Amino acid sequence: MKINLGCGPYKAAGYVNIDINPLWQPEIVRDLRRGLPFGDGQADEIIASHVLEHLGSDDVLFVLQESWRILQAGGILKITVPTGVSGDLEHKTFYSGRSFLEMTTDDVQQHYQFPFRWKEIHRSESKDDHCRMLHVQLEAVK
């Protein structure tokens, strides 16, 4: 199973599209802060593109934990977020090129006792029309 979190108007073919807004007609209407309605290890890929910046930092950590929970071992989480301050008043969290990197180091995972482990397999930055974007792929380690 492949899942697209916070799809908005950009539904992905072959994915279960989830969004809080029923006007986008996703397959599942859901607030991600309530958790993901799937069992453990059911997904092999999750996309979170242009959604995490709309959540507070505690909610982002919760969505990452939920993503890890429903991914099978070796499953991939693809994240795209703007870096820095974009000027969008709906953005609640801000990211740098190093964001998400700390979750992949043994020292930080042991210090914070994360209940999940990630392996970073890709990180890059690009520029779109209005700001720089961070693209990260994390592999669920179980």
Sequence and secondary structure as in RCSB ss.txt:
>XXXX:A:sequence
MKINLGCGPYKAAGYVNIDINPLWQPEIVRDLRRGLPFGDGQADEIIASHVLEHLGSDDVLFVLQESWRILQAGG
ILKITVPTGVSGDLEHKTFYSGRSFLEMTTDDVQQHYQFPFRWKEIHRSESKDDHCRMLHVQLEAVK
>XXXX:A:secstr
 EEEET TT   TTSEEEES GGG  SEE  GGG  SS TT EEEEEEES GGGS HHHHHHHHHHHHHHEEEEE
EEEEEEEBS    TT    B TTTTTGGGSHHHHHHHT SSEEEEEEEEEEE SSSEEEEEEEEEE 
